[in-house]
Amino acid sequence: MRTPLAVFTLPQQLVVPLFQRPYVWDEENQWEPLWQDIRRLAEHQLTHPGTPATHFLGAVVIQAAESTYGAMQSWSIIDGQQRLTTLQVVFDAAAAAFDVLGFDQLSGQVEALTHNPGVYIGEGDVALKLRHTNRDRAAFDEVMLADPPIAYDELEHRTSLLARGHRYFSDQVTAWLSDLDAAAPYSAELRARALTNVLTQSLQIVVIDLRADENSQEIFETLNARGTPLTAADLIKNFVFQRLAAEKVDTQHAYRELWPFETKFWEKELSVGRTLVSRGSLFLNQWLISRVGEEIGPKATFARFKHYVEHQAGASMRDLLAVIKEQADQYEAWTLAADDPHRDLGVVEMNVYRTQSAETEVLKPVLLWLTRPGAPYSAGTVERVVAMLEAWLVRRLMLRLPSGDHGRVIAELVRVHRAVDEVDLAARVEDYLTSQRAESTYWPGDDELRAGLATENAYRRFKRRRLRMLLEAVEDAHRGYAEAGHSRTGMRVPRLGFPIEHLLPQKWATHWPVDDLAAEVERDGHVHRLGNLTLITTSLNSAVSNGPWGGEKGKRAQLEKHDVLLMNRRVREISSNGWDEQLIDARTAEMVDALLATWPAPEGHQGVVTAHTASSSDDYIALKELVAADVLPAGTVLHARPGSWGHAECTVLPNGDLELAGNTYSSPSGAGRQIRKGSTNGWVFWELPDGRRLKDLRAVYLSSRG
């Protein structure tokens, strides 16, 4: 095991071979977790001087290159160039920050890890100890050789991952050095000294160095052989039982009685963002967040757990494991209860069900924090806080607002409120949530939700589980579950995965005709709205589903005959004269009111009015809308964008379809797919006679609608 001082201190060149892949590490997955680990070690050194704390960065393989006598040693990086490159960027960013603040000695100590002394630099060469030979060379050299303070926006390769990474670490180091919080009154110089010590002494790497004549490919293939990687739970298990053995605990007994993660329930893989993790690993990550009040990425779980146990927990491994076991059992009980479709769920269990339906795990750390062994909070307080958090989260989900900062908000909420008394907790959490001002974190008010959901194409926009959960909430509201104090009619709706039915059919043209293209566009615009959707206990056959509304065998009669849900009773009450766009709008408003009552905001709360950045889904319209509005006249000939598709062209028809080579297509992408024989964004593929693309015309139309 070596420190950066041992790895990088000698004059040398570490060369990234041409065949290595380019640099790919990024902020979310690698930079931020690495900085959090470095910062945590530095803060530990400030508060516990003289106490050793280290962080393991993994293994690298380097191979000696043939060299001549007296020349500087050169090594080829066989495996580990991503972490070695990142370390060099971190060191250089820190040295630059120290230089700007006038800490010349510390800057020089760290710079010695990245730059060779001038006496070893040949004519025409550069001082950098790490050299890229692939396409990253120019970007790496530029930012690493720039004089501080670095003008990042003026760099030629400012958009490269290497320049962005250097800027990220520079910003983080600078911000941390200047964060002289009263709770941690350490000067910038003391912080810089602690950070220097971490960078030079506390990071650890396993280095496998090969002779020039050894088979490096064989080593590389062995290290990267296909197999089942260890999960965070696996790594933590090994660490836990090593600690237990050191404590002279009967490890066999502890494994049988206290380690809960060896069942299929805990081994099941769940999707967290773009990552698959075992449920056991996910729980340990959430449990750790509930303890430390920090956002922790899945890949950083083990390192953060190890640091917590060694330096923060203040308890034996035996006692900690007993707590983990108790909370894991509670977690499993919540999950199994949420999976029971007929169970009358409490507030916490319903929260587990709803967040699972929404495919988010972000609130679990709060549940674990509020219900931890010895927590001073009554069931009533826990339920109030959980209900508030669920309302904040679901309101954001209904507006499809950015979710990237949700984890940070939850971790910070735990950290800020850990010492708050029960009598104040609910009010303090409410203040915390209502004080959020950024688009990525604020709590939307009623008016914004009414406006946003009034015309939302809910069936297209929401995944089926999330949409069904919202419709179940509407049905529960009819049964008196939306607001405290209401009389309730029986049980909540069973969570049986009931089919979602369109009242006005998706295929409405046969039995629901309209007079003109404008009316057709209006009808199409209402098909997927919330007020046109309902739950039914048994799927209707296609003839009934797409058939007429009225009559003995019509859809309304079938709903009355076969369905028992209260939400459909209300539909029947208002639809005796038919079902149309006006009734859909009215029912949408009623359903939104039910959702707002289910997930209320504090009285008088308006949220923050922000200028939303339109996403591709916000821009969804049908081509026929442009034709109906006379923005795109019928008969317009569209041409394929320049490329290898010849002179392909299609014609806009009066009904909004496109004619291409004798065939008709209902969308630009469908026509484009026929030309390209693959997935195509038709709004970009097709151009107007004046050279604009269809997406440009769509943008003009959307802006005219406001």
VEXLUMDREN-287247 format. One record per atom (N, C-alpha, C): y, x, z. Coordinates in steps of 0.2 Angstrom, whole numbers, plus 5000, padded with zeros to 4 digits. Layout:
<rs>
YXZ...
</rs>
This chain:
<rs>
499450045000500050005000500650045000501150034995501750084995502350034995502850074998503550034998503950054991504450024990504850044984505050114984505250134990505450204991504950254989504350234990503750284988503650274981503750214978503550204971504050234966504750224968505250234963505650294965505550334971506050384973506050444968505450464966505350524962505750514955505950574952506250564945505650554941505650504937505050484932505350434927504850414923505050354918504350314918504450244920503950194920504050154913503650164909503750134902503350074901503650014899503349954897503149964890502449964888502249974881502449924876502449944870502749894865502249834865501649844866501149784866501249734872501549754877501649704883502049644881501949584884502349524882503049534885503549504882504249504884504349484891504849494894505049474901505049394901504749364906504649284906504849254913504949294918505049264924505749234924505749184928506449134929506649124936507149084936507449074943506949024947506748974944506348924948505748944951505348984946504649004948504649074952505049114950505049184953505649214956506249204953506849234956506949204963507049144963507249114969506749124975506049114974505649124979505649204982505749244977505749314979506449334983506949304981507549314985507549284992507249224992507149194999506749235003506149275001505749315005506149375007506549405002506949465004507549445009507849395008508349375013508049355020507449325020507149315026507049375030506749425026506649485030507249525032507749515028508449555031508649515037508649445037508849415043508449425049507849435048507349455053507549515056507749565052507849635054508549625058509049585056509649575060509549545067509049495067508949465074508449495078508049535075507449575079507449645077507949685078508049755076507449795079507149835074506549875077505949845076505849775074505249745074505049745066504449775065504249775058504049715055504349705049504149645045504049665037503549645034503449665027503249605023503349615016503149565011502749595006502149575004501749604999501949574992502049614988502249594981501649594976501049614978500449614973500349684971499949684965499749754963499949764956500049834955500249854948499749904946499649914939499249974937499750014932499750074933500150124929499650184927499750204921499350264919499850324917499650384919499950444918499950454910500550474907500650494900500550564900500250594894500250664893500950694893501050744897501750774898501650854897502250874895502250954895502550984901502351044902502551074908503351074909503551054915504251054917504650984915504250944911504550884909504450834915504950784915504850724920504250684918503950664924503250624923503450554920502950544916503050474913502450434914502550374915501950324917501950264912501450244910501350184906501150124910501550064910501350014914500849974911500249974914499749934911499749864913499849844919499849784922500449774928500849724927501349714933502049734930502149734924502849744921503349694923503149624924503549574926503849584933503449604938503749614945504049684945503849734942504249794942504949794939504949754933505549744930506049704935505749654938506149614942506449654948506049694951506249734956506749784954506749814948507249854946507949814945507849754943508449714942508749694949508349674954508549664961508949724964508649784963508949844966509649854963509649854956510249864953510849814955510649754955511149694957511349714964510949734969511149744975511649804976511449854972511849914972512549904969512549864964513249844961513649804966513349754970513649714975513949764980513549814983513749854988514349894985514249914979514849964976515449924976515449854974516049814974516349814981515949804986516149804993516349864996516249924993516449984995515950025000515349995000514750025003514450084999514750134998514550184993513950214995513850235001513250265003512650225002512650155004512050115003511950094996512550094992512450084985512050144982512250204984511850264981511150264983510950244989510250244991509850194987510150134985509750084981509750114974510350134972510350164965509850214963509650254969509150304968508450284966508350214967507750184965507750164958508350164954508350134948508550184942508950234945509250284940508950354942508750394937508550464938509250504939509150564943509750604944509950634937510550654936510850674930510450744927510250784932509950844930509250834926508950774926508350764923508450724916509050704915509150664909509250714903508850704898508950734892509450714887509650754882510250734878510050674874510450614874510350554870509850504874509650524880509250484884509650444889509450394893509750364898509450374905509750364910509550374917509050334920508950274916508550224919507750244921507550224926506850244928506350204924506550144923506050094919506350084912505850094907506150084900505650034897506049994893505649944889505649974882505049964879505049984872504949924867504949864870504949804866505549774865505649704863506249674862506749674868506449684874506949674880507349734881507249784877507549854879508249844879508549814874509349814873509649774879509349714880509649674886509549714892508949744894508849774900509349834901509349874896509749934896510549914897510749864894511449844894511649824901511249784904511449754911511349804916510849844915510649894920511149954920511449964914511950024914512650004914512749934915513449914915513749934922514449954922514749974928515049914932514949914938515149864943515949864943516249804944515949734944515749714937515149684936514949674929515249614927515549614921515749554917515249524913514849484917514149454913514349414907514849384907515049334901515249384895515349444896515549484890514949524888514449524891513849564889513549534882513349574878513049554871512449514872512049534877511449494879511449454885512049414886512149384892511749324893511449294887510949234888510249254889510049324889509449344890509149334897508549324898508249314905508449374910508449434907508649494911509349494913509849474909510549474911510649414916510249354915510349304919510049314926509449354926509149374932509549414936509849464933510349514936510949474939511249424936511749394938511549344944510949314944510749274949510649314956510349374955510249414961510949444964511349464959512049484961512449434965512349364962512749314966512449294972511749304973511449284979511549344985511549404982511749454987512449454990512849444985513649434987513749384991513449324990513549264994513249275001512649305001512349315008512749365012513049425009513449475012514049445015514349395012514949365014514849305018514249285020514149225024514149235031514749245034514849265041514849205045514249165045514249105049514249115057514549075060514649085068514049095071513449055069512849065072512449125071512749165066512449235065512949285063513349305068513949345067513849415066513549425060513449495058513949515052514249575053514649595048514349605041514749605036514449625029514149685029514349735032514049805032513449805036513349765041512749765045512249725040512449675037511949645032511749685027512249725024512049765018511549825021511649845027511149895029510449865030510449805033509749775034509449755027509849735022509549725015509349785012509749845013509449905010508849925013508749915020508149935023507549895020507649835019507149785016506949815009507449825005507349844998506949904998507049955002506750025002506150025006506049985011505549995016505049935017505249875016504949815019504549785013504649795007504249765001503649815000503049784999502449824998502149804992501849864988501549854982500949894982500349864980499749904979499849944972499850004971499850044965499250074963498950054957498350084955498550134949498550194951498750244946498150284942498150274936497650304932497850374929497250414928497450474924497450454917497750504913497850494906497250474902496650504905496050504901495650444903495850404908495450344910495550284906495050234906495050174901495550124904496150124902496650074905496450004903496149994897496049924895495449894899494949934901494449904905494749884912495149924915495449904921495849844920496249834915496649774914496249714913495749714909495249664908494949644915494749684919494449674925494949634930495549664930496049634935496249564932496249544926496449484923495849444921495249454923494649424921494749344923494449304919494449234920494049214926494349174930493949154936494349104940494149084945494549034949495049064954495649054953496149094957496149064964496349104969496349084976496949034977496848974980497448934981497748954988498348924989498748944995498348925001497948875001497448855006496948905007496648935002496148995003496449055006497049075004497449135007497549115014497849065015498049045022497449045027496849015024496249015028496049085030496049125025495849195027496249225032496949215031497449245036497249215043497249145043497149115050496549135053495949145050495349165054495349235055495749275052495849345054496249345061496749305061497149305067496749275073496349225071495949195077495449245079495149285075494649345077495049395082495649405080496049455084496249425091496249355091496349325097495749315101495149335099494549335102494349255103494549215098494349145097493649145094493249095096492549085093492749055086492749095081492949075074492449025071491749025073491348975070491548905073491648905079491848835082492548815079492948865078493648845076493548815068493148845065493048825058492748755058492248745062491948675062492448625065492848635070493248585074493948585072494248635069494948645068495148655061494748675057494948685050494748625045495248585043495048515040495048525033495148575029495248575022494648595018494048575020493448595017493148535014493448475013493248415010493448395003493148355000493448334993494148304993494248274999494948244999495448304999495348355002495848415003495848454997495248454993495148504988495348464981495548404981495748374975496448404973496448414966497048444963497548384962498148394963498748354962499248384958499648354954500148374950500848374954501148434954501748444957502248474952502648434949503048454943502548474938502548544936502148564930501548604933501448604940500948644943500448594946499748614945499248584949499048624955499048594961498948624967498448574971498048614975497548574979497948534984497648474986498048434991498048474998497548514999497648555005498248605005498348644999498848684998499548644999499548584996500148544996500348525003499848505007499948485014500248545017499948605017500148665020500848685018501048675012501748685010502248635013502048575013502448525016502548525024501948545027501948555034502448615036502448665032502848725033503548705032503748665027504448645026504648605032504248565035504348525041504548565047504248625047504348675053504948715052505148735046505648785045506248765042506248705039506848675036507048715030506648735026506848775020506448745014506748745008506348725002505848785000505248775000504748824998504348804992504348844987503948834981503248844982502848804978502048814980501848884979502148924975501848994975502049034981502549014984502749054990502449034997502048984996501748955003501449005007500949045004500649085009501049145012501549175008501949225011502449195016502649135015503149105020502749085026502049055025501649045031501549105035501349155032501249215036501849245040502449235037503049265040503149215046503049145045503149095050502749115056502049125055501649135060501749205064501949255060502049325063502749325067503249285065503949305067504249245070504049185069504449125071504049075075503449065074503049015078503149015085503049075088503049085095502449055098501849045095501249015098500649055095500149045099499449075096499249045090498849075086498549045080498048985082497748995088497348935090497748875091498348885095498748825096499048795090499248845085499548815079499048775075498448805074497948775071497748705073497748695080497648635083498148585081498848605080499348565078499248545070499048595066498948585059498348525058497848535062497248495062497548415064497948415069498148345071498548315066499048355063499448325058499048315051498648355049498248345043497848285044497548265050497148205051497648145050498248145052498648095052498848085044498948135041499148135034498648105030497948125031497448095028497348015029497547995035497447925037498047895033498647915033499147885029498947875022498647925019498447925012497947875010497447875015496847825014497047755015497547745020497847675021498247655014498647705012499047685006498547665000497947695000497447684994497147614995497147585001496847525002497247464999497147434994497547384991497747324995497247305000497347245004497647255011497747315013497947335019498647315020498847285026499547275027499847335030500247375026500447435027501147435032501147485036501747495040502247535036502847545039503347575035503147645032502847685036502647755034502147755029501647715030501047705025501347675018501747625019502047605013502447655009502847695013503147755010502747795006502147815009501647855006501447824999501247754999501047724993501547724988502247714990502747704985502947774982502947824986503147884983502547914979501947894981501347914976501447884970501647814970501647774964502247804959502747834963503347864959503147934957502647964959502348024957502848084960503048074967503448124970503148134977503248194979502948214986503548234991504148224988504748254991504848234999504648175001504848155007504248165012503748195010503148205015503348255021503748315019503948355025504348315031504748265029505148225034504648185038504148155035503648115038503248165043503148225041502748265046503248295051503848305050504348325055504448265060504548205058504648155063504048135067503448145065502848125068502448185071502748245071502448305074502248295081501748325084501548315091502148335095502248295100502748305105503448285102503548255096504148235093504448185098505148185099505448135104505648075101505348055095505647995092505147935092505447875094505047815094504847795087504347745087504147715081504747685077505147655081505747615078506147665074506347725078506747775075506447805069505847815069505447845063505547795057505447735059505447685053506147685050506647685054507347675052507447735047507247795049507447855045507047855039506447835039505947835033506247785028506447725031506647675026507347695023507747735026508347755023508247805018507847855020507647905015507347875008506847825010506547795004507047755000507547725003508047694999508447744995508647794998509047844994508647874988508047884989507647914984507447864979507247804980507047754975507647734971508247724974508847704971509047764965508947824967509047874962508547874957507847854959507347854954507447794949507747744951507847684947508447694942508847744944509347764939509147824935508547854936508347914933508847964933509047974939509548034941509148094942509448154941509148214942508748224948508148254948507848264954507748334957508048374953507848444955508148474962508648434964508848454971508648414977508148364975507848324981507548364986507148414984506748454989507248494993507848524990508348554994508648515000508848444997509148405002508648385008508048375006507548355012507448415016507348475014507248535018507848545023508448535020509048545023509148485029508948425027508948375032508548395038507948415037507548435043507848495047508148545043508448595047509048575051509448535048510048515051509948465057509448425057509348375062508748395067508548455067507948465071508148455079508748465081508848465088509248405090509248355085509648295086509248245091509548215096509248165100509048105097508548065099508348005096508947955096509347955101509847895101510347905095510447975092510847985087510547995080509948005080509548025074509747985068509547915068509647875063510347875060510847875064511547875062511747945059511447995062511648065059511348065052510748045051510348045044510748005039510947945041511347905037512047935035512347975040512948005038512848065033512248095034512048155030511948135023511548075022511448055015512048025012512447985015513047955012513548005011513548065014514048115012513848155006513248145003513048184997513548164992513848214988514348204983514148224976513648264975513448294969513048234965513048244959512648194955511848204956511748264958511048284959510748264966511248234970511048214977511248154980511748124977512148064980511748004980511947954985511547894986511947834982511647814977511947764972512047694976512647664975512847604977512647544973512747484976512447424973512747414966513447424965513747404959513447454953513347514954513047554949512347534947511947514952511247494951511247434947511647384949511747324945511947334937512447384937512647394930512047434926511747484929511247524926510647484924510447444929509747404927509847344923510447324922510547254919510347264911510447324908510247324901509647384900509447404906508947464906508247434902508047474897507347464894506847484899506747444904506247474910505547484908505347444903504647464901504547524897505047544894505047614890505247664895505647654899505947714903505547734909505147684912504847704919504047704917503747754920503047764920502747694923502147684921501847614923501747614930501547664934501447654941502147644944502647674942503247664945503547594944503447574938503747514936503347454940502647464940502247414944502447414951502647474954502847474961503547434962503947444957504547404958504447324957504047304953503847234952503447214958503047254961502747234967503247214973503847264973504347254978504747184977504747164970505147104969504647044971504047044970503546994973503546994980503547054984503647054991504247024993504847034990505447004992505346924991505046904986504946824986504546804992504146854995503746835001504046845008504646865007505046875013505046945016504846995012504747065015505347115013505847085010506447125007506947145013507047095017507547115023507247095029507447135034507247125041507447055044507047025047507246955050507046895046506846915039506646855035505946825037505846765036505246735037504746755032504146775033503746805028503246755026503046745020502546705017501946735016501446735020500846775020500846845019500446875016500346955015500746975010500947045009501147075004500747064998500947074992500547064986500047124986499447104984498947154984499047214979498947274981499147324976498547344972498347304967497747304964497847334956498447354955498547374948498647324943498947264945498947204941499347224934499047194929499347204922500147184922500547224918501247204917501247174911501547114911501647064905502347054903502447054897503047044894503046964893503546934896503646854895503846844888504346874885504546874878504046924875503646914871503146964868503447014865503147074865503347134861503247114854502747084852502647054845502846984845503546974844503846904845503946874838503946914833504146884826503846824824503146814825502846764822503046694826503046694832503146624836503846624839504246674838504946674841505446694836505546664831505946684825506646684827507146724824507846724825508146714818508846704817509146684811509346744807509546804810509846854806509646924810509846974806509747044809510047054816510647034817511047044823510647014829510346944827509946914833509346954834509046984828508447024829508547084834509147114832509247174837509347154844509747094845509847074852509147054855508747024851508047004854507647074856507647114851507347184853507547214859508247214860508547244865508347214872508147154872507947114878507147124880506747144875506047134876505847174882506047234883505847284888506247284895506747234895507147234901506747204907507047224913506647204919506547134920507047094918506947024918506446994914506247024909505647004904504947024906504947064912504347094914504047054920503447044921503147014927502447044928502147034934501447054935501046984935500446994932499946934932499346964935498946914938498346934941497746944936497846914931497246924926497646934919497446974915497746984908497646924904498146914900498146854895497846884889497446844885497246864879497746874874497746914869498246924864498546864861498146814860498346754857498846714861498746714868499146684872499746734874499646794874500146844876500746844871500546844864501046844859501146774856500846724859500946654857501646624859501746564857502346524859502446514867503046504869503146494876502846424878503046364875502946304877502346274875502146214876501546174874501046184879500546144878499946134883499546204883499546244878499146304878499646364877500346354878500746404878500746454884501146504884501146554889501346524896501846484896502146454902501546414905501246374901500646334904500146374907499946434904499446474906499646514913500246534913500546554919500446504925500646444924500546394929499846384931499446384926498746374927498346424931498446484929498046544931498346594936499046584937499346644941499646614948499546654953499746634960500346674963500646714959501146754961501846714962502246724967502846684968503346704962503346764960503846784955503746744949503146724947502946684941503146614942503046594949503346524950504046514949504446564950505146564949505246564941504846604938504946594930504846524928504346494930504146424928504746374929505046384935505546344937506146344933506346404930506946404926506846404918506146394916506046404909505746344906505846284909505546224906505846204899506446234897506646224891506646284886506146334888506046384884506246454888506146504884506246574887506646614882507246634884507746674879508146724883508546754879508946814881509346794887509646744888510046724893509646714900509046684899508646684905508346754907508246794902508046864904508646904908509246894906509846924909509846894916509746834917509846804923509346824928508646824925508146844930508246924931508446964927508547034928509047044934509547004934510047004940509746984946509346934946508946914952508446964955508146994950507647054952508047114955508547134952508947184954509147174961509447114963509647094969509047104974508447084972507847094976507647164978507747204973507647284973508247314978508847284977509347314982509247294989508947234990508847214997508247255000507747264995507147304998507347375000507847404996508047474997508847474998509047455003509747445004510147505006510747505004511247555006511647535012511947575016512347555021512847515019513047465023513647415022514247455020514547435014515147465012515047525008514447555007514347615004514347604996514747644993514847634986514447694982514347744985514047804981514547844977514447884973514847924970514847914962515447894959515447874952515447944949514947954945514948024941514948004933515148054930515048054922514348074921513848034919513148054918513148094911512748144911512548174905511948144902512148114896511648074892511048124891510448094892509848124890509548094883509048124881508748104874508548024875508248014881508047944882508647894882509247914885509847874885510047854878509947904874510147894867509647854863509147824866508647784862508947724859509047714852509147654849508747654843508647594840508247584834508747594828508447614822508947624816509247554814508847504815509147434813509747414817509847444823510547434826511047464822510947514819511547544815511647504809511147484806511147434800511547374802511347344807511647274809512347284811512547344814513247354815513647384809513347384803513647414797513847484798513547514803513747584803513347624798512747604797512347634791512147584786512547584781512447524776511747524773511447464771510847464768510947494761510447524758510447564752510647634752510847654758511047724759510447774758510447824754509947864753509947924757509447944761509447994766509048054763509248114764508948174761508648214767508048244766507748294771508148354772508248374778508648434779508348494776508848544774508548604770507948634774507548654769506948684772506448684766505748684768505248684764504948624762505348564762505148504760505448474754505648524750505848504743506448454743506448404739507048354738506848294741506448284746506248224749506848184751506748114749507248064751506948004752507347964756507147894758507747844758507647784757508147734757508147684762508747674765508847624771508747554768508347514771508247444768508647394773508847334770509247284774508947274781508347274782508047254789508047314793508247374791508247434796507747474795507247464790506647504789506847554784506447604783506547654778506047654773506247664766505747664761505647734758505047754758504847824756504247824752504347844745503847844740503347784740503747724740503447664740503147634746503147674752502947644758503547634763503547594768504047574772503847604779504347624783504347654790504847624794504647604800505147574805505547624809505447684808505847734812505947804807506547834808506647894805506047954806505847954812505248004814504647984810504447924809503847904806503947924798504547914795504647934788504548014788504948044793504848124793504148144794503748114798503148134799502748134793502848084789502448084782502648144778503248164778503448224774503148294777503248304784503048364787502348364789501948314789501248304792501248334799501648314803501648334810502248304814502248314820502748274824503448294822503848244821504548264818505048214822505648244824506248214826506648194820506548124818506848104812507548104812507848094818508548094819508848154817508548214817508748274816508548294808507948264806507648284800508048254794508248194795508648164789509348164789509648184783510348194783510648134778511248124780511648074776511948104769512148074765512448104759513048144760513448134765513948184767513748244771513148254772512848314776512748304783513048244786512848234793512148214794511948224800511248204801511248134805510648104805510648034808510848044815510748094819510848094826511648094827512048124822512748124822513048054821512748014817512947944816512747904822512147924825511947884831512447904837512747964837513147984843513847944842514047934836514647894834514547824836514047794835513847724836513847714844513547764847513447754855514147764858514547814856515247814859515647754857515547724852515947664850515747604855515147604857514847554862515147564869515347624870515647644877515047654882
</rs>
